[in-house]
Amino acid sequence: MADVEENKGQDLEANFNFTGKKRKAKGKGGEKKNDEAVEETKTTEKEVQSEGQGPADAVVEKDYTYEELLQRVFEQINEEKPEKPDTKLTKIKPPQVFRVGTKKTMWANFLDNCASLKRPTEHVLQYALAELGTNGNTDGQNQLVIKGRFQPKQIESVLRHYFSEYVCCRTCKSGDTLLEKENRLYFIQCQHCGSRRSVAAINKGYQAQVGKRKKE
């Protein structure tokens, strides 16, 4: 009987399934290991993602050559540089100069040259006579008759000096300007860039060479 009870106790112990509890404990340990493995996998994936978002995936700048860098610099300068208006060249016909007798010179197209410069004939006449150091006046055909013998190159030089001083804009080099007078002062107003500057009153400055120089 005792053997039977012992066997029954063993059967009860077997039915109580201690081994099952141990298996469950093993199962928990296995689940923990599985969870740890999953967490390690997630952490490694996060690390991989973080590494993927690091400097390796950042925009890598190209190694430019000297010529390419120079080209980029010029492109940036052109982008930031303000655009200048296109300036048109002022075309002036060469002065037509003729001799009148032995002591006078005629400037035949004087009126046309004044129109090309867009300046009053009186102002150009005053400047030309001051620069040439002589006197003169216009005849009935608007031709300027000057006292003295002058070469065409001398008249051209006077026109160039006048254009530079009383016509040309110092900012954009345009010849499209207006000569305005305010309180006895003259100003040049540019029609291209809008700049404005004052000009000096006409006085004796550049003197054209008249006749032959005396030998020392």
DAFENNOR-V407920 format. One record per backbone hydrogen bond with DSSP energy under -0.5 kcal/mol. NH is the residue of the N-H (numbers start at 0). CO is the residue of the C=O. Records with the same first field share a line. If there is no record, write none. Layout:
NH=CO + CO
This chain:
4=0
5=1
6=2
7=3
8=4
9=5
10=6
11=7
12=8
13=9
14=10
15=11
16=12
17=12
20=16
21=17
22=18
23=19
24=20
25=21
26=22
27=23
28=24
29=25
30=26
31=27
32=28
33=29
34=30
35=31
36=32
37=33
38=34
39=35
40=36
41=37
42=38
43=39
44=40
45=41
46=42
47=43
48=44
49=45
50=46
51=47
52=48
53=50
56=53
57=53
59=57
60=58
63=61
68=64
69=65
70=66
71=67
72=68
73=69
74=70
75=71
76=72
77=73
78=74
79=75
80=76
90=88
91=89
96=94
97=105
99=103
100=98
102=99
103=99
104=145
105=97
106=143
107=95 + 105
109=106
110=141
112=108
113=109
114=110
115=111
116=112
117=113
118=113
123=119
124=120
125=121
126=122
127=123
128=124
129=125
130=126
131=127
132=128
133=128
136=144
138=142
141=138
143=106
144=136 + 142
145=104 + 143
146=134
147=102 + 145
149=147
153=150
154=150
155=151
156=152
157=153
158=154
159=155
160=156
161=157
162=158
163=159
164=160
165=161
166=162
167=162
168=173
172=168
174=87
176=174
177=188
179=177 + 186
181=184
184=181
185=198
186=179
187=196
188=177 + 186
189=187 + 194
190=175
196=187
198=185
204=202
207=130 + 205
210=208
